[in-house]
Amino acid sequence: MSEPIAEGDSGRLHGEWQGYTPDTTETQARRWFEHKYGYPPAQILRSAGAVLAGPIGRNGHRAASLLRQIEAAQRPMTPERARQLALLFEEEVRS
């Protein structure tokens, strides 16, 4: 069951989260998040205006494959963007 977004800790979420429209079900959010990032979200949070899944990375999961990260970026792949993703991947593998 999704949790409501609490007002504690200055009302801010830590890390990056994937947002979905308020009519998204928890099952859909989990499925779409896992398809995009390669691992399930640690939490699903619901407010009147959004459903949030996450956090993205840094929640105990290793980085997904470089190909998965490229797909998740949803941008044309330039040589510079490929270099940035490779550096990000190396950093995640070291941590």
N, C-alpha and C positions, 0 to 999 in steps of 0.2 A: 504494500500500500504506500502511496506517495505521502511525503510529509509536507505540511504547510511550511512556508518560508517564515522563520521566526525573526523576531526583532532584536534578539540578543546580539552582543558583540558589535554594536553600532549598526546593525542591520545589513552588514556587508558579507557577501560570500567570498571565500578565499579561493583563488585559482580561477581557471577558465571553465565555463559551463556551456553546454549546447542547449540552445533554447528552441522550444516548439510552441505552437499556438495553443491556447487554452483548451481547445476541444480534443487535443491529443490524449490518448489513453496512456496509462503507465506501461502497458504491454507494448504499444507502438513505440513509445519513447525509448524503452529498453532495447527493442529490436533494431530501431534505426541507429541508435548510438553505437551498439555493438557492431553493426554492419559498417559504419563509418570509421570507427576507431580500432576495431579488432579485439575489444574486451568489453565486458558489461560495465555500466555505470555503477559507482559505489552508492549513489543516492539518486532518487527522483524527488524533486521539490515542486510543489504546485502553489501558484498564487492566482489571483483573479485574472491576471493578464498574461501568464505564461506558465509553461511546464519546463523545468530545467533538469537536465540530466548531467551527471558528472561526479566529481570534477574531471576535466580532461587531463590525462597524464598525471604523474606524481601522486597517484593514489594506490601505489603498490604494484602497478602493472608495468612491465617493461614496455619499451616503445614497440609499436607494431612494425611490421616489415617496412622497408623503405618504399616499396610499391604501395602499401596501404596508406602511408603518409602522403604520398603523391596523389593518390585518389582522393584522400580527405581534403587536400588543399583546394581542389576544384578550380584550379587555375591553369592556364597554358604553362607548360613546362619550358622555361628558359634555362640556358646554361647556369645563370646566376641563381635562379630558384633551386635548381638541382644541387648546386654547391651548398646552398643554405640548408636544404633538407639533409644532405649527407653529413654536414657538421652537427646538426641537431641530433641526428641518429647516433653519431659517434658519442656525443655528450650523454645521451640517454643510456647507451650501453655501458659507459664508464660508471654511471651512478648506481 
